[in-house]
């Protein structure tokens, strides 16, 4: 039996901050800023321990509230404005070794000021280091927005410019097309993964052999100013990013799903409605959704039904055509789902609920697994356990059915 690799996530969070006072525990899009980095450590499959290194008692208390450990308070001399990362991590490793006889093999740095991380970023970076024994560290990078081969140094006295760097074989790289210049990347604050020996023996937080983990530029967030704060808070609230989010616990797939409950408008339809001069409504739906639901039931036994806010003959007619039970006029979907579970003798964790608008959020809170089509409202996208690639009424329900059928087939084989 192979022992599990010991991986320590460290979140450095000093109390002083001149640009944004108390920024590490200030609320950012619904949770303290530091909570995003704590969630990234706690939800990793490979991190075995998550701690916060801080000099501040209030930050430590908030960190513990969100699940991190605070085994020590960092000395004040290691929490100054210009303190570099290395002594902070060196202190943490020596303190844990001396006081707890704790010796991790890998250390992960998760800076609070880069809170927007892809769901698998931490594990991807750790695996990259594990898979490359000759590397000292892995660092997150994005493609640089500005090319350094077109940058200049300006002499303050004469005003004369000199190129910052050149390219072998390319005369006047600053005049060359960008396409023929070398690709360059900018390091972000999302993640650093370092071998503990690199810190303790090489006295470095990166070492000599550094591997890059390329991150989608959509997640490029580094908060230094109040303007940054407003900009990126809006991104988190409305951007629909699949990110590690302390506001959303993100349940895994249910192990024993029994019932799929669907909202109607915006899920089984594309959310549009046609109204004729007599006030009669028509909707647009997708035939593949009904076929997917039939396949799901016949192959897995999972039932499906519709829960709709509206009372409308078009809902009744479409559900009858699809052979789906329907409850209409439901204003509080969370309570309705609990009632359905009680009547059917199933647990909430056996229920999958799919919705697209804010009135569906109480249903998300009461179901074991919450799903949203790709065109759902931003707050719904943020709180869903799964966001599909297709929009409502255009195959989203069929996509979910196919995913469930695929999981059922794989589990049956195992």
N, C-alpha and C positions, 0 to 999 in steps of 0.2 A: 504494500500500500504506500502510495506517494503522499507525503505531507503536503498540505495546501500551502501555497506561496503566501508569505506574510507581506501584505501591502498596506502601508500606512498613508492615508490622505491627510495632509496638513493644510489648513486654511489660515493664512496669516492675516490678522485683522487688528491693527493698532487703533488706539482710541483717538489719537489726534488726526485731524483732517482739516486743512485750511480751505480747500476749494469747496467742499460740501460738508459742513460740520456734521459729525456723528453719522456719516453716510453708511457705515457698515450695518447699522441697525435701523436706519431710516426706512420707512415703508416704500417699496418699489413694486408697483403693479400688484399690490395685494399682499405682499409679504416682505419682511426685512430683507435688505439686499443680501446679507450674509446667508440667508436661508437657501438661496439658489445654489450656492457652492456646497453647503451642507447636504442638500438633497442629492447633488451629483455624486458625492462620496458615498452616502448611505444606500443609494439605489444601484450602485455598481455591483456587478456580480463578482468582481475580482478584488475590490478593496475590502480588507478585513477589519479596518479600524479607521475612524474619522475623528480627528481632533482639531480644535481651534487654538492657535497660538496668539494670545492677546495679552496686553498689559492692563486691560480695562475690565473691571468687575461687571459692569452693565452689559458689555458685549458678551462676556462669558455666560451670564445668566440667560441672555437671549439664545446663544448658541446651544446651551443645554436644553432649552425649551424646544428647539427644533431637532434634537437628537444627537448632537455632537458631544464629544467629551472635551472637558477643559481640565486636564490633569495638573496644570500649573499656570501661574501668571508669568508672562514674559518679563524679564527685567527691564526697567525703564530705559536703560542705556541701549537696549536692542529694539526700542520703539520710537526712535527719533525720525524726523522727516526724511533724512537722507540715509537711513539704515538700509543696507542692501539685503537681498534675500538670503545669501549664504550663511551669515552668522545666526539668523533666525532658525534655520533648519539644523545647523550644527548644534545649537543649543537644545532644540527639541530632541534630537537623537541622543545626545549625551544625558539629558535629564531622564528620559525614559529608560535608558540603559542602567543608569545609576540607581534610580528609585524603584523601577519595576522589573528590572532585568529583561526588558523588552528590546528585541533586536530585529526590526523588519528588514527584509531583503530589498524591497522597492519602496520608494517614497514618491507620492504624487502631490504636486502643488496645485491648489485650486484657488485662484485669486478671486476675492469677492467682487472686484470691479469688472470682471468679465462674466456676468451671470447667465448669459444666453448660450447654452451648450446643447448640441445635438444629443439625442437620447443615448446613443452608444459610444459617445466620444471617449469617456474615461476608460472603458474596457478596450476599445480599439487601440488607444495609446499604450495601455499596459501590455496588451498582446504583442504589439509591435516590438516593444523592448524585449519581452520574453523570447520572441522568435528570432532575435538578433543578439546572440550572446556576446558578440564583440562590441556592441554599442554601449556607451555610457549613459545616454539619456535620449528621450523623445520629447520634442517640443512642438506645440501646435503652431501652424503657420497658415496664412492665407496668401493668395496671389496679390502682389503689391499693386496698389492703385496708381502709384507714380513710379516711373522707371528711373532708377538712379543713374543710368547712363546718359540721361538727359538733364542731369542736375549739375549745378555750378557752385563754385566758390567765388565770392565777390570781394575783391580787395577794398577794404573800407576807405583807404586813402585815395587810391587812383580810380576806383570804380571798375578796374579791369576784371574780367571774368576768366576763370580757368575751369575746365571740366572737372567734376568731382572724381570720376573714374573713367577709364577707357576700356576698350575691348580689343584684345589681340586680333589682328587681321582685319579690323574694320577701322578705316581712317575716318576721323570725325564722327564717332558714334552718335554724338548729339544731333547730327544731321541725318542719321540713317533711319530708315523705316523701323518702327517699333517691332514689326513682325520678324526682322532678322536679328534682333538683339536677344541675348540670353534671357530666359525666364527667371524672374526673381520673386522672392516671397518675403512677406513681412511677418515677424513673430507676433503672436497675440498673447493675451493673458489667460486664455482659456485653460491651458493645462501644460504642465511639465511633469514628465515621469523620469525619475532618476534612480539609479542603483545607489543603495545606501553607502556602499564602499566608495562610490565616486565622491560623496560628500565627506565621508570620514577619513579616507585615505588619500584622495587626490585633492581634497580641500577645494572642491569646486561644485557648483550646482548644475553643471552641464557636462564637464569632462571634455575629452578630446574628440570622441566620435558621437556626434549628435544626429539623430534621425528626425526628419520632419514628418509630421502628420498633417496633411492638407485638409483644411476646414472650409466648408462652403462659406463664401463671403457674406451670405445672408445672416450668418451668426456672428459677424464681426462687430462686437460691442465692447467698448472700453470706456468706462464712466469716469471722467475727471472733472467735468464742469456741470453747473446747473443746466446748461443747455443740452449737454449729453443726456442728463437724467430725463428730461422731458421727452426728448427724441426717442430714446430707447424704451422708455416706459410705454409710449404709444405703440412701438413695435411689438412688445410683448403682449399688449392687450388686444391688438388688432391684426397682427401679422400672420396669425395662423401657423406659427412655427411649431414643428414637432421637437420640443425642447424639454429638458429636465425642469420641471416646474413645481415648486413646493405647494402652489395653490391646487395642483391636480395630483393626487396620489398615484394615478395611473395603475389601475388593477390589471393583472395579467389575464390572459384568456381563461374563462371559466373551465374548470376541470370536468364538470358534469352539466352542460347546458341542457335545459329542458324546454324553455320557452323563449321565442323571439317576439318582442312587442315593437310595433312600428308606428310612428307618427304617420299621418297621411300627407298633408300638404307639405311639399318640399322634400319628402322622402320617397313616397310612391308616385309623386307628381313632380314636375319641374317648377312648382310654385306659381305658375301662371294660371290665369283663369280667363275664359272667354264668356262674355255675357251678351245674350241677344236682346232685342228690343222688348221682349216679354219678361226679361229678368232671369231667364233660364241659363244656368252655368254649364260650361264644358271645361274639361281639364285635359292635360297631356300626360300620358303615362307610358311605361315601357313594358312591352310584352315579355321581355326576357326576365323581368323581375318575378312575374307569376310563375314562369317555368322554373326559375331557381328555387322558389319557395316550395314548389311541388317536389323537386328533386331532394331538397333538404329534408322534408318530412318523410319521404319514402325510403331514404337511405339512412337516416339517423334517428328518426322518431321525434325530432324537435318540432313542436307545434309553433304556429305563428298566429298573431292576431293584430288588430289595428286599434289604436287609441287616438281619438281625434277630438280637438277642442270644438270644432264646428259640428252643428247638426245640419246635414245637407244631403239631399237625395242623391247627388252625384257620388258622395262617399259611400252611401248604401249600395248604389248600383255597381260601383267598381269593386267593392269588397265581395259582393255576391258573385260577380263574375270570376273573381279570384278564389272563391270558396274560403274566404277569411272571416272569422268572427270579428265583430267591430263593436266598440263602445264609443258613443258620440256624446258631445256636450260635456266633456271632462275638463274642468277648469284646473283641478289640482292633480296633476299626473303622478306625483310621488305617492300620495295617499291611495290613488287608484291602483298603482302597481302593488302596493302592500296588500290591498284587498284581493287582487287577482292571485297573488301568491298563496294567500290563506285559502281561497276557494279551490285552488288546484292542488294544494298540498305540496308546494315546492318552496324552496328557500330563495330569498332574494339573490343569493350568489349564483343561483342556477338560471337567472333571468338576464337576457340581453335586451337592451333598449336602444332604439335608434331614433334620434330626433335631430332637428335642424335649427330650432329657434329658441329664444331665451325662456319661453314658457315650458320648454322640455327639460330645463335644468333640474327642477325638482325630481323628475324621473331618473335623471342621471344619478342623483344622490341615493336613490332607493334601489338601484339595479346593481347586479354584480359586474356588468360590463357595459360601458356606454360607448355608442358608435355614432359618428356624424358623417354625412356626405361631404364631399370636398367643398361645396358651396354653402355650407352652414354659416350662421352668424359667427363673428369672431370670438365672442365669449364661449359659444358652444364648441368651436374648434379647440379652444384652449383647454376646456374641461373634459373633452372626450378621451376615453382610453384608446380609441382607434379612430383615425380620420382616413376615410376611404379616398381613392384616387379619382372616383367618378362622382358627378353631381347627382342630386336627387332627381328622380324621374327619368334619369338617363343611364340607368344600369347600376346605380349604387347598391341597391338591394341585392341584385344578382351578384355583384362583386362580393358582398358580405356572405351570401349563401355559398359561393364557390370557396371562399376562405374556410368556412366552417366544414364544408365537405372534404376539403383537402386535409384539414387537421384530423377529421374523423377517420379518413382513410389511412393516414400515417400512424395514428394511434392504434388502429385495428391491426395493422401489420406488426407493430411492436408487441 
